[in-house]
Amino acid sequence: DPFRVGLDHVSFALDSRAELDAKVGELDAAGIDHGPVRELQSFGLAFLAFFDPDGIALEFTSPIA
């Protein structure tokens, strides 16, 4: 349940921005809706957010190149 107290999201760390960019294509090929790759300069990372079938927020992250 995405509204259950205690779980906000699950994040999977990748080694590079190239891997993160490749995930966009993988999600597209699988027909999974997702947001754009966004950068958080203050944290030094980029992320790609999407949801699992139950509505739980997931993301892939990578260091900013």
N, CA, C, O and CB atoms as a CASP TS submission, in Angstrom:
PFRMAT TS
TARGET T0000
AUTHOR 0000-0000-0000
METHOD Language model
MODEL 1
PARENT N/A
ATOM      1  N   ASP     1       0.846  -1.176   0.000  1.00  0.00           N
ATOM      2  CA  ASP     1       0.000   0.000   0.000  1.00  0.00           C
ATOM      3  C   ASP     1       0.891   1.239   0.000  1.00  0.00           C
ATOM      4  O   ASP     1       1.671   1.425   0.934  1.00  0.00           O
ATOM      5  CB  ASP     1      -0.962  -0.002   1.221  1.00  0.00           C
ATOM      6  N   PRO     2       0.799   2.082  -1.011  1.00  0.00           N
ATOM      7  CA  PRO     2       1.673   3.254  -1.071  1.00  0.00           C
ATOM      8  C   PRO     2       1.387   4.286   0.022  1.00  0.00           C
ATOM      9  O   PRO     2       2.181   5.206   0.218  1.00  0.00           O
ATOM     10  CB  PRO     2       1.541   3.909  -2.416  1.00  0.00           C
ATOM     11  N   PHE     3       0.279   4.149   0.727  1.00  0.00           N
ATOM     12  CA  PHE     3      -0.062   5.108   1.779  1.00  0.00           C
ATOM     13  C   PHE     3       0.223   4.585   3.180  1.00  0.00           C
ATOM     14  O   PHE     3      -0.083   5.247   4.172  1.00  0.00           O
ATOM     15  CB  PHE     3      -1.513   5.481   1.674  1.00  0.00           C
ATOM     16  N   ARG     4       0.810   3.396   3.257  1.00  0.00           N
ATOM     17  CA  ARG     4       1.150   2.819   4.554  1.00  0.00           C
ATOM     18  C   ARG     4       2.302   3.599   5.177  1.00  0.00           C
ATOM     19  O   ARG     4       3.263   3.945   4.489  1.00  0.00           O
ATOM     20  CB  ARG     4       1.519   1.321   4.413  1.00  0.00           C
ATOM     21  N   VAL     5       2.211   3.870   6.442  1.00  0.00           N
ATOM     22  CA  VAL     5       3.264   4.591   7.156  1.00  0.00           C
ATOM     23  C   VAL     5       4.527   3.741   7.208  1.00  0.00           C
ATOM     24  O   VAL     5       4.468   2.545   7.494  1.00  0.00           O
ATOM     25  CB  VAL     5       2.803   4.966   8.585  1.00  0.00           C
ATOM     26  N   GLY     6       5.668   4.363   6.931  1.00  0.00           N
ATOM     27  CA  GLY     6       6.948   3.691   7.090  1.00  0.00           C
ATOM     28  C   GLY     6       7.734   3.452   5.820  1.00  0.00           C
ATOM     29  O   GLY     6       8.955   3.314   5.879  1.00  0.00           O
ATOM     30  N   LEU     7       7.072   3.397   4.666  1.00  0.00           N
ATOM     31  CA  LEU     7       7.806   3.177   3.421  1.00  0.00           C
ATOM     32  C   LEU     7       7.526   4.334   2.478  1.00  0.00           C
ATOM     33  O   LEU     7       6.385   4.554   2.072  1.00  0.00           O
ATOM     34  CB  LEU     7       7.414   1.819   2.764  1.00  0.00           C
ATOM     35  N   ASP     8       8.566   5.068   2.134  1.00  0.00           N
ATOM     36  CA  ASP     8       8.396   6.173   1.191  1.00  0.00           C
ATOM     37  C   ASP     8       8.719   5.713  -0.221  1.00  0.00           C
ATOM     38  O   ASP     8       7.916   5.887  -1.138  1.00  0.00           O
ATOM     39  CB  ASP     8       9.288   7.367   1.581  1.00  0.00           C
ATOM     40  N   HIS     9       9.897   5.124  -0.394  1.00  0.00           N
ATOM     41  CA  HIS     9      10.303   4.615  -1.699  1.00  0.00           C
ATOM     42  C   HIS     9      11.516   3.706  -1.538  1.00  0.00           C
ATOM     43  O   HIS     9      12.137   3.654  -0.476  1.00  0.00           O
ATOM     44  CB  HIS     9      10.615   5.777  -2.672  1.00  0.00           C
ATOM     45  N   VAL    10      11.835   3.002  -2.599  1.00  0.00           N
ATOM     46  CA  VAL    10      13.020   2.151  -2.628  1.00  0.00           C
ATOM     47  C   VAL    10      13.910   2.669  -3.750  1.00  0.00           C
ATOM     48  O   VAL    10      13.442   2.942  -4.856  1.00  0.00           O
ATOM     49  CB  VAL    10      12.646   0.628  -2.836  1.00  0.00           C
ATOM     50  N   SER    11      15.189   2.799  -3.451  1.00  0.00           N
ATOM     51  CA  SER    11      16.138   3.335  -4.421  1.00  0.00           C
ATOM     52  C   SER    11      17.223   2.305  -4.708  1.00  0.00           C
ATOM     53  O   SER    11      17.741   1.654  -3.801  1.00  0.00           O
ATOM     54  CB  SER    11      16.763   4.651  -3.909  1.00  0.00           C
ATOM     55  N   PHE    12      17.558   2.171  -5.999  1.00  0.00           N
ATOM     56  CA  PHE    12      18.603   1.248  -6.431  1.00  0.00           C
ATOM     57  C   PHE    12      19.751   2.062  -7.017  1.00  0.00           C
ATOM     58  O   PHE    12      19.566   2.785  -7.996  1.00  0.00           O
ATOM     59  CB  PHE    12      18.057   0.217  -7.473  1.00  0.00           C
ATOM     60  N   ALA    13      20.936   1.947  -6.422  1.00  0.00           N
ATOM     61  CA  ALA    13      22.100   2.717  -6.852  1.00  0.00           C
ATOM     62  C   ALA    13      22.797   2.046  -8.027  1.00  0.00           C
ATOM     63  O   ALA    13      23.036   0.839  -8.019  1.00  0.00           O
ATOM     64  CB  ALA    13      23.079   2.896  -5.693  1.00  0.00           C
ATOM     65  N   LEU    14      23.114   2.837  -9.022  1.00  0.00           N
ATOM     66  CA  LEU    14      23.868   2.386 -10.188  1.00  0.00           C
ATOM     67  C   LEU    14      25.250   3.031 -10.145  1.00  0.00           C
ATOM     68  O   LEU    14      25.453   4.037  -9.465  1.00  0.00           O
ATOM     69  CB  LEU    14      23.121   2.739 -11.520  1.00  0.00           C
ATOM     70  N   ASP    15      26.193   2.448 -10.873  1.00  0.00           N
ATOM     71  CA  ASP    15      27.570   2.940 -10.824  1.00  0.00           C
ATOM     72  C   ASP    15      27.835   4.177 -11.669  1.00  0.00           C
ATOM     73  O   ASP    15      28.774   4.923 -11.392  1.00  0.00           O
ATOM     74  CB  ASP    15      28.485   1.865 -11.257  1.00  0.00           C
ATOM     75  N   SER    16      27.013   4.409 -12.705  1.00  0.00           N
ATOM     76  CA  SER    16      27.322   5.522 -13.613  1.00  0.00           C
ATOM     77  C   SER    16      26.059   6.130 -14.216  1.00  0.00           C
ATOM     78  O   SER    16      24.994   5.513 -14.225  1.00  0.00           O
ATOM     79  CB  SER    16      28.250   5.050 -14.730  1.00  0.00           C
ATOM     80  N   ARG    17      26.204   7.334 -14.711  1.00  0.00           N
ATOM     81  CA  ARG    17      25.109   8.006 -15.392  1.00  0.00           C
ATOM     82  C   ARG    17      24.754   7.251 -16.679  1.00  0.00           C
ATOM     83  O   ARG    17      23.589   7.238 -17.075  1.00  0.00           O
ATOM     84  CB  ARG    17      25.482   9.475 -15.703  1.00  0.00           C
ATOM     85  N   ALA    18      25.719   6.634 -17.325  1.00  0.00           N
ATOM     86  CA  ALA    18      25.443   5.855 -18.531  1.00  0.00           C
ATOM     87  C   ALA    18      24.493   4.696 -18.216  1.00  0.00           C
ATOM     88  O   ALA    18      23.590   4.403 -19.000  1.00  0.00           O
ATOM     89  CB  ALA    18      26.757   5.321 -19.141  1.00  0.00           C
ATOM     90  N   GLU    19      24.693   4.042 -17.078  1.00  0.00           N
ATOM     91  CA  GLU    19      23.779   2.970 -16.667  1.00  0.00           C
ATOM     92  C   GLU    19      22.381   3.529 -16.413  1.00  0.00           C
ATOM     93  O   GLU    19      21.384   2.911 -16.785  1.00  0.00           O
ATOM     94  CB  GLU    19      24.309   2.259 -15.401  1.00  0.00           C
ATOM     95  N   LEU    20      22.313   4.687 -15.784  1.00  0.00           N
ATOM     96  CA  LEU    20      21.022   5.322 -15.511  1.00  0.00           C
ATOM     97  C   LEU    20      20.305   5.658 -16.811  1.00  0.00           C
ATOM     98  O   LEU    20      19.110   5.397 -16.955  1.00  0.00           O
ATOM     99  CB  LEU    20      21.210   6.593 -14.665  1.00  0.00           C
ATOM    100  N   ASP    21      21.030   6.232 -17.747  1.00  0.00           N
ATOM    101  CA  ASP    21      20.430   6.563 -19.049  1.00  0.00           C
ATOM    102  C   ASP    21      19.943   5.310 -19.770  1.00  0.00           C
ATOM    103  O   ASP    21      18.925   5.353 -20.461  1.00  0.00           O
ATOM    104  CB  ASP    21      21.443   7.311 -19.931  1.00  0.00           C
ATOM    105  N   ALA    22      20.659   4.190 -19.618  1.00  0.00           N
ATOM    106  CA  ALA    22      20.236   2.933 -20.236  1.00  0.00           C
ATOM    107  C   ALA    22      18.942   2.416 -19.617  1.00  0.00           C
ATOM    108  O   ALA    22      18.140   1.774 -20.296  1.00  0.00           O
ATOM    109  CB  ALA    22      21.335   1.880 -20.101  1.00  0.00           C
ATOM    110  N   LYS    23      18.738   2.694 -18.335  1.00  0.00           N
ATOM    111  CA  LYS    23      17.505   2.262 -17.665  1.00  0.00           C
ATOM    112  C   LYS    23      16.272   2.931 -18.275  1.00  0.00           C
ATOM    113  O   LYS    23      15.193   2.338 -18.281  1.00  0.00           O
ATOM    114  CB  LYS    23      17.580   2.575 -16.163  1.00  0.00           C
ATOM    115  N   VAL    24      16.413   4.146 -18.783  1.00  0.00           N
ATOM    116  CA  VAL    24      15.296   4.822 -19.451  1.00  0.00           C
ATOM    117  C   VAL    24      14.805   3.948 -20.603  1.00  0.00           C
ATOM    118  O   VAL    24      13.605   3.707 -20.734  1.00  0.00           O
ATOM    119  CB  VAL    24      15.721   6.236 -19.969  1.00  0.00           C
ATOM    120  N   GLY    25      15.723   3.479 -21.429  1.00  0.00           N
ATOM    121  CA  GLY    25      15.370   2.622 -22.556  1.00  0.00           C
ATOM    122  C   GLY    25      14.775   1.294 -22.117  1.00  0.00           C
ATOM    123  O   GLY    25      13.849   0.788 -22.751  1.00  0.00           O
ATOM    124  N   GLU    26      15.301   0.724 -21.034  1.00  0.00           N
ATOM    125  CA  GLU    26      14.775  -0.543 -20.528  1.00  0.00           C
ATOM    126  C   GLU    26      13.340  -0.385 -20.024  1.00  0.00           C
ATOM    127  O   GLU    26      12.484  -1.228 -20.293  1.00  0.00           O
ATOM    128  CB  GLU    26      15.672  -1.079 -19.404  1.00  0.00           C
ATOM    129  N   LEU    27      13.087   0.699 -19.293  1.00  0.00           N
ATOM    130  CA  LEU    27      11.727   0.937 -18.808  1.00  0.00           C
ATOM    131  C   LEU    27      10.776   1.194 -19.973  1.00  0.00           C
ATOM    132  O   LEU    27       9.652   0.692 -19.990  1.00  0.00           O
ATOM    133  CB  LEU    27      11.703   2.124 -17.832  1.00  0.00           C
ATOM    134  N   ASP    28      11.237   1.982 -20.949  1.00  0.00           N
ATOM    135  CA  ASP    28      10.413   2.240 -22.140  1.00  0.00           C
ATOM    136  C   ASP    28      10.085   0.930 -22.869  1.00  0.00           C
ATOM    137  O   ASP    28       8.939   0.701 -23.257  1.00  0.00           O
ATOM    138  CB  ASP    28      11.142   3.217 -23.101  1.00  0.00           C
ATOM    139  N   ALA    29      11.092   0.082 -23.049  1.00  0.00           N
ATOM    140  CA  ALA    29      10.889  -1.189 -23.758  1.00  0.00           C
ATOM    141  C   ALA    29       9.908  -2.098 -23.020  1.00  0.00           C
ATOM    142  O   ALA    29       9.195  -2.887 -23.640  1.00  0.00           O
ATOM    143  CB  ALA    29      12.224  -1.912 -23.940  1.00  0.00           C
ATOM    144  N   ALA    30       9.878  -1.981 -21.699  1.00  0.00           N
ATOM    145  CA  ALA    30       8.972  -2.800 -20.892  1.00  0.00           C
ATOM    146  C   ALA    30       7.595  -2.151 -20.734  1.00  0.00           C
ATOM    147  O   ALA    30       6.696  -2.735 -20.127  1.00  0.00           O
ATOM    148  CB  ALA    30       9.581  -3.052 -19.519  1.00  0.00           C
ATOM    149  N   GLY    31       7.431  -0.935 -21.284  1.00  0.00           N
ATOM    150  CA  GLY    31       6.148  -0.243 -21.188  1.00  0.00           C
ATOM    151  C   GLY    31       5.866   0.329 -19.811  1.00  0.00           C
ATOM    152  O   GLY    31       4.707   0.483 -19.427  1.00  0.00           O
ATOM    153  N   ILE    32       6.909   0.642 -19.072  1.00  0.00           N
ATOM    154  CA  ILE    32       6.758   1.172 -17.716  1.00  0.00           C
ATOM    155  C   ILE    32       6.868   2.695 -17.751  1.00  0.00           C
ATOM    156  O   ILE    32       7.877   3.241 -18.195  1.00  0.00           O
ATOM    157  CB  ILE    32       7.828   0.565 -16.759  1.00  0.00           C
ATOM    158  N   ASP    33       5.823   3.374 -17.279  1.00  0.00           N
ATOM    159  CA  ASP    33       5.845   4.834 -17.207  1.00  0.00           C
ATOM    160  C   ASP    33       6.881   5.282 -16.188  1.00  0.00           C
ATOM    161  O   ASP    33       7.089   4.626 -15.168  1.00  0.00           O
ATOM    162  CB  ASP    33       4.451   5.390 -16.842  1.00  0.00           C
ATOM    163  N   HIS    34       7.521   6.394 -16.473  1.00  0.00           N
ATOM    164  CA  HIS    34       8.548   6.931 -15.578  1.00  0.00           C
ATOM    165  C   HIS    34       8.673   8.424 -15.800  1.00  0.00           C
ATOM    166  O   HIS    34       8.190   8.962 -16.797  1.00  0.00           O
ATOM    167  CB  HIS    34       9.912   6.232 -15.804  1.00  0.00           C
ATOM    168  N   GLY    35       9.319   9.077 -14.869  1.00  0.00           N
ATOM    169  CA  GLY    35       9.600  10.490 -15.009  1.00  0.00           C
ATOM    170  C   GLY    35      10.894  10.701 -15.772  1.00  0.00           C
ATOM    171  O   GLY    35      11.522   9.742 -16.219  1.00  0.00           O
ATOM    172  N   PRO    36      11.290  11.951 -15.921  1.00  0.00           N
ATOM    173  CA  PRO    36      12.570  12.235 -16.573  1.00  0.00           C
ATOM    174  C   PRO    36      13.736  11.985 -15.612  1.00  0.00           C
ATOM    175  O   PRO    36      13.544  11.904 -14.399  1.00  0.00           O
ATOM    176  CB  PRO    36      12.602  13.692 -17.084  1.00  0.00           C
ATOM    177  N   VAL    37      14.928  11.866 -16.158  1.00  0.00           N
ATOM    178  CA  VAL    37      16.114  11.822 -15.310  1.00  0.00           C
ATOM    179  C   VAL    37      16.304  13.234 -14.764  1.00  0.00           C
ATOM    180  O   VAL    37      16.354  14.206 -15.518  1.00  0.00           O
ATOM    181  CB  VAL    37      17.396  11.316 -16.104  1.00  0.00           C
ATOM    182  N   ARG    38      16.407  13.324 -13.464  1.00  0.00           N
ATOM    183  CA  ARG    38      16.594  14.628 -12.806  1.00  0.00           C
ATOM    184  C   ARG    38      17.911  14.609 -12.046  1.00  0.00           C
ATOM    185  O   ARG    38      18.371  13.559 -11.597  1.00  0.00           O
ATOM    186  CB  ARG    38      15.403  14.957 -11.839  1.00  0.00           C
ATOM    187  N   GLU    39      18.506  15.778 -11.910  1.00  0.00           N
ATOM    188  CA  GLU    39      19.770  15.896 -11.178  1.00  0.00           C
ATOM    189  C   GLU    39      19.576  16.697  -9.905  1.00  0.00           C
ATOM    190  O   GLU    39      18.925  17.742  -9.903  1.00  0.00           O
ATOM    191  CB  GLU    39      20.848  16.550 -12.055  1.00  0.00           C
ATOM    192  N   LEU    40      20.146  16.197  -8.831  1.00  0.00           N
ATOM    193  CA  LEU    40      20.181  16.909  -7.552  1.00  0.00           C
ATOM    194  C   LEU    40      21.631  17.310  -7.310  1.00  0.00           C
ATOM    195  O   LEU    40      22.395  16.579  -6.680  1.00  0.00           O
ATOM    196  CB  LEU    40      19.616  16.021  -6.364  1.00  0.00           C
ATOM    197  N   GLN    41      21.988  18.460  -7.810  1.00  0.00           N
ATOM    198  CA  GLN    41      23.382  18.915  -7.733  1.00  0.00           C
ATOM    199  C   GLN    41      23.910  18.916  -6.303  1.00  0.00           C
ATOM    200  O   GLN    41      25.058  18.537  -6.067  1.00  0.00           O
ATOM    201  CB  GLN    41      23.509  20.312  -8.323  1.00  0.00           C
ATOM    202  N   SER    42      23.085  19.336  -5.350  1.00  0.00           N
ATOM    203  CA  SER    42      23.555  19.428  -3.958  1.00  0.00           C
ATOM    204  C   SER    42      23.890  18.052  -3.371  1.00  0.00           C
ATOM    205  O   SER    42      24.674  17.963  -2.426  1.00  0.00           O
ATOM    206  CB  SER    42      22.493  20.114  -3.090  1.00  0.00           C
ATOM    207  N   PHE    43      23.306  16.981  -3.917  1.00  0.00           N
ATOM    208  CA  PHE    43      23.607  15.630  -3.462  1.00  0.00           C
ATOM    209  C   PHE    43      24.576  14.913  -4.390  1.00  0.00           C
ATOM    210  O   PHE    43      25.053  13.827  -4.062  1.00  0.00           O
ATOM    211  CB  PHE    43      22.334  14.831  -3.339  1.00  0.00           C
ATOM    212  N   GLY    44      24.874  15.505  -5.545  1.00  0.00           N
ATOM    213  CA  GLY    44      25.801  14.896  -6.493  1.00  0.00           C
ATOM    214  C   GLY    44      25.254  13.658  -7.163  1.00  0.00           C
ATOM    215  O   GLY    44      26.009  12.760  -7.537  1.00  0.00           O
ATOM    216  N   LEU    45      23.911  13.605  -7.322  1.00  0.00           N
ATOM    217  CA  LEU    45      23.344  12.426  -7.951  1.00  0.00           C
ATOM    218  C   LEU    45      22.218  12.771  -8.915  1.00  0.00           C
ATOM    219  O   LEU    45      21.614  13.842  -8.858  1.00  0.00           O
ATOM    220  CB  LEU    45      22.843  11.476  -6.901  1.00  0.00           C
ATOM    221  N   ALA    46      21.966  11.821  -9.795  1.00  0.00           N
ATOM    222  CA  ALA    46      20.850  11.902 -10.739  1.00  0.00           C
ATOM    223  C   ALA    46      19.915  10.752 -10.405  1.00  0.00           C
ATOM    224  O   ALA    46      20.351   9.721  -9.894  1.00  0.00           O
ATOM    225  CB  ALA    46      21.340  11.839 -12.248  1.00  0.00           C
ATOM    226  N   PHE    47      18.615  10.926 -10.696  1.00  0.00           N
ATOM    227  CA  PHE    47      17.680   9.850 -10.409  1.00  0.00           C
ATOM    228  C   PHE    47      16.592   9.741 -11.466  1.00  0.00           C
ATOM    229  O   PHE    47      16.285  10.698 -12.178  1.00  0.00           O
ATOM    230  CB  PHE    47      17.056  10.055  -9.050  1.00  0.00           C
ATOM    231  N   LEU    48      16.020   8.544 -11.545  1.00  0.00           N
ATOM    232  CA  LEU    48      14.945   8.219 -12.465  1.00  0.00           C
ATOM    233  C   LEU    48      13.860   7.537 -11.636  1.00  0.00           C
ATOM    234  O   LEU    48      14.072   6.443 -11.113  1.00  0.00           O
ATOM    235  CB  LEU    48      15.443   7.301 -13.658  1.00  0.00           C
ATOM    236  N   ALA    49      12.693   8.181 -11.516  1.00  0.00           N
ATOM    237  CA  ALA    49      11.618   7.675 -10.666  1.00  0.00           C
ATOM    238  C   ALA    49      10.537   6.972 -11.481  1.00  0.00           C
ATOM    239  O   ALA    49      10.235   7.355 -12.610  1.00  0.00           O
ATOM    240  CB  ALA    49      11.003   8.812  -9.865  1.00  0.00           C
ATOM    241  N   PHE    50       9.962   5.927 -10.874  1.00  0.00           N
ATOM    242  CA  PHE    50       8.851   5.186 -11.475  1.00  0.00           C
ATOM    243  C   PHE    50       8.109   4.460 -10.352  1.00  0.00           C
ATOM    244  O   PHE    50       8.508   4.554  -9.191  1.00  0.00           O
ATOM    245  CB  PHE    50       9.360   4.170 -12.575  1.00  0.00           C
ATOM    246  N   PHE    51       7.041   3.743 -10.680  1.00  0.00           N
ATOM    247  CA  PHE    51       6.244   3.053  -9.672  1.00  0.00           C
ATOM    248  C   PHE    51       6.117   1.574 -10.008  1.00  0.00           C
ATOM    249  O   PHE    51       6.069   1.193 -11.178  1.00  0.00           O
ATOM    250  CB  PHE    51       4.856   3.691  -9.555  1.00  0.00           C
ATOM    251  N   ASP    52       6.064   0.734  -8.958  1.00  0.00           N
ATOM    252  CA  ASP    52       5.803  -0.687  -9.194  1.00  0.00           C
ATOM    253  C   ASP    52       4.295  -0.880  -9.384  1.00  0.00           C
ATOM    254  O   ASP    52       3.531   0.069  -9.206  1.00  0.00           O
ATOM    255  CB  ASP    52       6.340  -1.569  -8.004  1.00  0.00           C
ATOM    256  N   PRO    53       3.856  -2.085  -9.742  1.00  0.00           N
ATOM    257  CA  PRO    53       2.425  -2.303  -9.992  1.00  0.00           C
ATOM    258  C   PRO    53       1.516  -2.003  -8.794  1.00  0.00           C
ATOM    259  O   PRO    53       0.326  -1.745  -8.975  1.00  0.00           O
ATOM    260  CB  PRO    53       2.211  -3.719 -10.416  1.00  0.00           C
ATOM    261  N   ASP    54       2.064  -2.035  -7.575  1.00  0.00           N
ATOM    262  CA  ASP    54       1.271  -1.728  -6.380  1.00  0.00           C
ATOM    263  C   ASP    54       1.270  -0.252  -6.039  1.00  0.00           C
ATOM    264  O   ASP    54       0.646   0.158  -5.061  1.00  0.00           O
ATOM    265  CB  ASP    54       1.788  -2.509  -5.203  1.00  0.00           C
ATOM    266  N   GLY    55       1.965   0.558  -6.837  1.00  0.00           N
ATOM    267  CA  GLY    55       2.013   1.998  -6.580  1.00  0.00           C
ATOM    268  C   GLY    55       3.130   2.442  -5.657  1.00  0.00           C
ATOM    269  O   GLY    55       3.153   3.597  -5.231  1.00  0.00           O
ATOM    270  N   ILE    56       4.054   1.553  -5.340  1.00  0.00           N
ATOM    271  CA  ILE    56       5.205   1.912  -4.500  1.00  0.00           C
ATOM    272  C   ILE    56       6.220   2.647  -5.367  1.00  0.00           C
ATOM    273  O   ILE    56       6.578   2.187  -6.451  1.00  0.00           O
ATOM    274  CB  ILE    56       5.851   0.642  -3.835  1.00  0.00           C
ATOM    275  N   ALA    57       6.675   3.790  -4.875  1.00  0.00           N
ATOM    276  CA  ALA    57       7.655   4.585  -5.614  1.00  0.00           C
ATOM    277  C   ALA    57       9.013   3.894  -5.596  1.00  0.00           C
ATOM    278  O   ALA    57       9.486   3.457  -4.547  1.00  0.00           O
ATOM    279  CB  ALA    57       7.766   6.006  -5.020  1.00  0.00           C
ATOM    280  N   LEU    58       9.634   3.801  -6.774  1.00  0.00           N
ATOM    281  CA  LEU    58      10.963   3.227  -6.951  1.00  0.00           C
ATOM    282  C   LEU    58      11.817   4.241  -7.698  1.00  0.00           C
ATOM    283  O   LEU    58      11.297   5.116  -8.390  1.00  0.00           O
ATOM    284  CB  LEU    58      10.901   1.863  -7.718  1.00  0.00           C
ATOM    285  N   GLU    59      13.131   4.115  -7.554  1.00  0.00           N
ATOM    286  CA  GLU    59      14.017   4.978  -8.322  1.00  0.00           C
ATOM    287  C   GLU    59      15.357   4.314  -8.519  1.00  0.00           C
ATOM    288  O   GLU    59      15.805   3.502  -7.709  1.00  0.00           O
ATOM    289  CB  GLU    59      14.192   6.326  -7.635  1.00  0.00           C
ATOM    290  N   PHE    60      15.987   4.685  -9.626  1.00  0.00           N
ATOM    291  CA  PHE    60      17.381   4.354  -9.880  1.00  0.00           C
ATOM    292  C   PHE    60      18.155   5.642  -9.669  1.00  0.00           C
ATOM    293  O   PHE    60      17.695   6.713 -10.065  1.00  0.00           O
ATOM    294  CB  PHE    60      17.605   3.757 -11.334  1.00  0.00           C
ATOM    295  N   THR    61      19.330   5.552  -9.048  1.00  0.00           N
ATOM    296  CA  THR    61      20.175   6.724  -8.857  1.00  0.00           C
ATOM    297  C   THR    61      21.579   6.433  -9.379  1.00  0.00           C
ATOM    298  O   THR    61      22.002   5.281  -9.475  1.00  0.00           O
ATOM    299  CB  THR    61      20.219   7.134  -7.365  1.00  0.00           C
ATOM    300  N   SER    62      22.285   7.508  -9.713  1.00  0.00           N
ATOM    301  CA  SER    62      23.683   7.389 -10.118  1.00  0.00           C
ATOM    302  C   SER    62      24.398   8.676  -9.766  1.00  0.00           C
ATOM    303  O   SER    62      23.762   9.718  -9.609  1.00  0.00           O
ATOM    304  CB  SER    62      23.812   7.081 -11.638  1.00  0.00           C
ATOM    305  N   PRO    63      25.710   8.616  -9.641  1.00  0.00           N
ATOM    306  CA  PRO    63      26.470   9.845  -9.449  1.00  0.00           C
ATOM    307  C   PRO    63      26.320  10.728 -10.703  1.00  0.00           C
ATOM    308  O   PRO    63      26.184  10.227 -11.819  1.00  0.00           O
ATOM    309  CB  PRO    63      27.979   9.528  -9.160  1.00  0.00           C
ATOM    310  N   ILE    64      26.348  12.032 -10.492  1.00  0.00           N
ATOM    311  CA  ILE    64      26.362  12.947 -11.633  1.00  0.00           C
ATOM    312  C   ILE    64      27.748  12.842 -12.266  1.00  0.00           C
ATOM    313  O   ILE    64      28.763  12.872 -11.570  1.00  0.00           O
ATOM    314  CB  ILE    64      26.028  14.440 -11.199  1.00  0.00           C
ATOM    315  N   ALA    65      27.779  12.719 -13.573  1.00  0.00           N
ATOM    316  CA  ALA    65      29.060  12.540 -14.278  1.00  0.00           C
ATOM    317  C   ALA    65      29.980  13.726 -14.063  1.00  0.00           C
ATOM    318  O   ALA    65      31.096  13.743 -14.583  1.00  0.00           O
ATOM    319  CB  ALA    65      28.825  12.335 -15.775  1.00  0.00           C
TER
END
